[in-house]
Amino acid sequence: MQKISYWRYSAVNLKTLFAALACALLVFSMLGCGTTNHLQSIQLSKSNTSETPMNGLNVPGISSTLQLYVWENRSNGQAVLLHGAGVAYQIKLDPNNFLDAFGQVLPAPPQVLSLSTTGLITAINPAVCTWVDVARIIPPATAAPPPSWELSGSYDVTATFGGLTTPPVNIGVASAGGNPSNPALGTQGVNNNPNGLCGPG
């Protein structure tokens, strides 16, 4: 039976071990690159310098504009502004909240709001009001209290990039006068908005 030198056997084993370690390190480094800095989500923002909260957005009059931006959030915590090829914006009437201040169904886009390929929203005709005043006139008070606005309907804007879609952003419109009374509040809503105002600001 032929004997194998111990040292030769050890050298072969060491070479195999080093090769295996090198391969393992390579695999882990590749996995690390893939999992520590990849696209996780995208988000709409009003700012091109940082991601900002998106509550209570309003387009206040015909020809008024609102610019939206898309940010990508990476797994390493970095946020990167996206623009150009690959970013697509969409707008639709909210399927659950779609009435104007007078209880009428809102027109669907491209009416009321236009949306450009770069995320610019512009109020166009027909003019509408999507806000209702929910402040109540409680006896013995007779004067209307300061308004408290809620959306009666809205338009949902989303953006897509890399197979991902942003959460929808609700856009209110105040390009027409509002309802002087809020029937949903009964007698406490009669003439609660005597000047026919519409929306915050």
Buried (B, 14 or more C-beta within 10 A) or exposed (E): EEEEEEEEEEEEEEEEEEEEEEEEEEEEEEEEEEEEEEBEEBBBBBEBEEBBEBEEBBBBEBEBEBBBBBBBBBEEEEBEBBEEEEBEBBBBBBEEBBBBBBEEEBBEBEEBBBBEEEBEBBBBEEBBBBBBBBBBBEEEEEEBEEBEBBBBBBBBBBBBBEEBEBEBBBBBBBBBBBBBBBEEBEEBBBEBBEEBBBBBE
